[in-house]
Amino acid sequence: MLYREAGDFKTSYAEDSQTFPIVIDRVGYYVVLAIAFGVIPFLINDYWANAVFVPLLIYAIATLGLNILTGYCGQVSLGTGGFMAVGAYACYKLMTAFPELNIFFCVLLAGGVTAGVGVLFGLPSLRIKGFYLAVATLAAQFFLVWMFNKVPWFYNYSASGQINAPERTLAGIVITGPHTEAWAKYLFCLVFVVLLAWLARNLTRGNFGRQWMAIRDMDIAAEIIGVNPLKAKLSAFAVSSFFIGIAGALFFAVYLGAAEVGEAFGIQKSFLILFMVIIGGLGSIFGSFAGAAFLVLMPVILKNVLVGMLGWQTDIAAHLEFVIVGALIVTFLILEPHGLAQLWRIIKEKLRLWPFPH
């Protein structure tokens, strides 16, 4: 039977602390990786890349970053869109100022710049929390969007105020620009997703993760037992902003190709990623992927079913999407605060004990 654990015992601490202690989970992980790297690139086309896979991978990175800050460290943030804009504009300036710099390092450095900005705006978290911190990060969102709109240096004094990603290659393969192949964009984003998911998993299971969760559960008690709130909170802001900055750089350079800060990184982007965290599950790596997949796939499915098959008007389908998302958020907050990740854990527990009652 699936998830039956009889005989699946551990003989060392290293085995017991595995990321996937159950064999079927480990096998499933490698199967998913094999399909992602060995099958999808040969089948993907422009529609599937632009409508599903590339935005799913990019939003998964951003959701991972916000989940580290909000889900693991308990610091509420409404400035995700602004920090994505920092990553996008940092990547743009690096690509235009250093034409010979590898696009991979442009994206990484953009994440580093965003981490520094995140630490700066994370300083108020040392004195305020909860609703007041959410308002402070919301102010950061509006300030960053205003700055990128009003300071011409950020968009290289373009008359339109828009930034456009120049063409860049990696190992002779075009990654950014109008001539990019669908599989190249997909694989480039997938590499970042795998690396950052591995990094997030190890950070949250290590010393940093324990400090973040101690601060989240009760910051005063955490300080009493020796957790440094300055180090814990600012490290969470730094790591979270690093992830979000990389997502912003990929969103601009690989996915959009051109962006205007108000439209691409407005407040609606911050709420969208927060909804992904809530629906997927706070404090869960799997929940970050589940929430991103749900909110990326749902509009595509609704559009194809309601508009394409049933002939509904596009605006009605779009409004129905808002209704469904709002209802799901209220439902999850009331009935299952830990989101889709907790539902998956419950299903696995049922499978372990089936056919016996739980």
N, C-alpha and C positions, 0 to 999 in steps of 0.2 A: 504494500500500500504506500502511496505517496507520503513522504515525511515520517515514515516509521523509523524510530531512532534505536530500536533494539540492536545491540552489538556495535553501535556507533559511539564508542567511548574514547576518551583521550588519555594519553599516558605522559603528557608533559604540559607545562604551563604554556609553551608556545602554541601547541595544538589547541589548547583550551581557549586561547585568546585570538583565534583565527577570526578574520572578518566574516567568513561564511563557515561556521562550525558544522553545519549539516551538509552531507555529501551532495544531496540533490540541489541545494542552493549553489554550491561551488560549481557543479556541472552546468547548471543553468546559466551562471555568470559567464563561463567560458563559451558556452553555445551562443549567447547573445553577442559576445565580442566577436566570435567567428563570423556570425551573420553580418554584424555591423561593418566589419572590415573586409570580409571576403565575398559577400553576396550583394549587398545593397549598392555598392559603387558600380557594379556591372548592370544593374537594373534601373538605376535612378535616372530621371529626366528632369527638365527644367521645372515642370509643374510640381512634381513631388519635392524637389529641392527647395523651391521658393515658398511653397504653400505649407509644407509639413516639416521636412527633416532639418533644414538649416535653422529656421526659427525655433524649432523644438530644442535643438542642441544649444543655441545661444541663450534661450530663456532658462534652460536647465542650469547653465553656469550662473546666471544672475540670481536664480532662485536658491541655488546652493549658497551663494554669498549672503543673501539676506537671511537665510535660515541659520547660518552660523551666528549672525548678529542677534536676530530676534528669537529664533528657536532654541539655540544653545546657550546664549549669553543673556537673553531676556531684555535686550535693549531695543525698544520699538523704534523703527525708522520709517519715515515717509519720504525720504530723499533719494530713493534708488534711481529714479529717472535722471536726476541731476548728476549722480555719480557715474551713471552710464555715459552721460554727455561729456564728463571729464575724460573718460577713457577714449571716447570717440574723437574729441578735439586734440587730445594728446597724441593719439595715433596719427591723426591728420598732419599735425605739425612735425612729427618725426618723419613721416613719409615724404613731406615736401622739403624739409630742411636737410635731410640726409638721404638722398635718392639711392645711395649704394647700400643703405642699411637693410638687412634681411627683414622681410615682412614678419617673420616669426618673432624676431626680437623687438620690432616696432610694437607688436601687440603686448608682449611681456612688459616692455618699458612703460607702455600706456597704463597697464595694470599697476605698476610701481608708482607712477605719478598719482593715480587715483587713490592708492593706499595712503600716500602722504596727505592728500586733501581730506580723506576720510578720518585720519587721526586728528587733523586740525578741527574738523567739525564734530569730532567725538569728544573733545575736551569738556563740553558742557555736561556730558553724562556723568562726570565725576561729582557733580553737585545736584543734578536733577535727574528724575527718572519718570517712567510711566507716561502719562498724558503730556506733561511738560516737555519731556525729551522728544516725543512725537512732533510737537509743535516746533521745537528747535530744528529738527531735521527737515520738517516741512519748509521752514524758512530757508534752510540751505538749498532745498530744491528750487525755490523761486529765485534765490540770489544767483545760483549758478546759471540758470536759464537766462536771467537778465544780463549777466556778465557776458555770456557767449553771444548774446544778441547785440550788446551795446559796444563791445570792444572790438574794433575791426581787425586788430592783429590776430585774433584767434581764427578768423576765416580768411586771412591773407588779403584783407582789404577788397574782397570780392564785391562787385556792385550788387549782386543778388543776396548777399549774406549767407549763401549756401556753401557747404564744403563738399568737394568731389574727390573720391579716392583715385589717385593715379594708378596706372597699371603696374603691378609688381609680380615677380615670379619667384618660385621656390623650386630649386633643382630643375630649372627649365620649364616648369609648369606654371601657367598663369593662374594666380590666386585672386587678384583684385583687378577691377576694370571691366569693361563691357564684353570682353572676349573670354571670360572665365567659363570653363565647363562645369556642369552641375556636379559631377563626381568630385572635382577638385575642391570646390567650395565645401562640399559635405565632408570630405576626408580631413580637410584642414581644421574645420570646427570640431570634428570628432576626436582628433588628437588632443585638442585642448580639453574637451570634456573628460576624456579618460584620465589625463594627467591631473586635472583639478579635482575630479571625484576621488581619485586615489589620495591626493593631498588632504582633502577635506576629511576623508574617512580616518586617516592616520592622526590628523590633528585633533579631531573630536574624541578619539579613543585614548589620547595621550594626556600628558600633563596639562597642556593648554585647555583641552576639552573639559577636564575635570574642574579646572579653575573657572571656566566659563559657566559650567552648570552649577557650580557652588554659588557664584554671583547671581545667577538666574533664580535659584531656589530661595536664597535668603542672603542678601549681601552683607548684612551685619554679622551674621553667624560665620559667613565665609571669611570675613576680615579677622574675626576672633581666632579662628583656627589657623591663621597664617597666610591666607590668600591676599595678595596685594591688589586692591581694586583698581588702582591706576594701571598696572601692568595688564590685568585681565581685561578690563574694558577697552583700553586703547588697542591691545592686540586683537581683540575681536573686531573693532572698527577697521583696523588695518587689513586683516585677512579678508573680511567681508568686502571692503572697498576694492581690494586687489582682484577678487573674483568678479565683482560687478564692473570694474574698469575694463577687464579683458572682454566681458560680455558686450560692453558698449563699443569697444574697438572692433570686435567682430561684427556687431550689428551694423556699424557704419561701413567698414571697409569691405567686408565680404558679402553681407546680405543686401544692404540698401545700395551701396556704391555712391550715393549722394544723400545729404541730410541737411535739414534745417532744424535747429535745436528745439524750437517751440513745438513743431509737429512731431518730431521723432522721439524726443525725450521729455515731453511734458509731464504734468502731474498724473495723467491717465496711465503712463508707463509705470510710475511708482505704485499705483493702486493695483494694476494688473499683476505685477510680480508679488505684491503682498497677498493678493487673492490666491496665487499659485501656492504660496507657502501655507496659507490657512487650509486650503482644500487638500493639498498633498499631505500635510502633517508637520507641525512644529517639532523641531529637534529630531529630524529624520533625513538621512541622505536619500533613501529610497523615496520618501515623501516629496522631496524636491523634484525628482524626475517625474513622479506620478502627477503632481500638481501641474507642472509645465506641460506634460503630455495631454492632460485633460483639457486645459484651457487653450492649447494650440489646436487640438484635433476637433474639439466641439464645434467651433465656428465652421470648420471645413465640412464636417458631417452635416450640420444644419443647412449649410448653403447647398450642398449637393442633393440632400433629401428634399428639403422644403422648396427650394427654388428650382433645382434641376429636375426633380422627379414629380413633385406635386404642383409646380407652377405658381408657388406663392410669390408675392412681391419681395424684392430684396430688403426693403426697409422693415417689413414686418418680421422677416427672419432675423434681422439684426436686433430689433427690439426684443424678440423672444430670447435671444442669446443673453441679453442683460437680465431679463427676468429669471432665467434658469440659473445664472451665476449668482445673483442676489439670493435666490431661494436656497441654493446649495450652501452658501456661506452661512446663512442663518441656521440652516439645518445642522451643519457640521459643528458650529460653535455651541449649539444647544445639546445635540445628541452625541457627537463624537469629536471633541476638541482636537484630537490627535490625527484627524483626517483619514485619507485613503491608506496611509501607512499602517495605522492601527487596524483598519478593516482587514488588510492583508495579513497582519500578525494573528488576528482572530481566526481567519480562515486556516492558516497553517496549524494553529493549535487544535482546531476541529479535525483536521486531517490526521494529526498525530494520534488522536484518541479514537477516531472512527473505528468501528461502529458503536463504541461505548459512549454513554452520555457524558456531557461535560458539566 
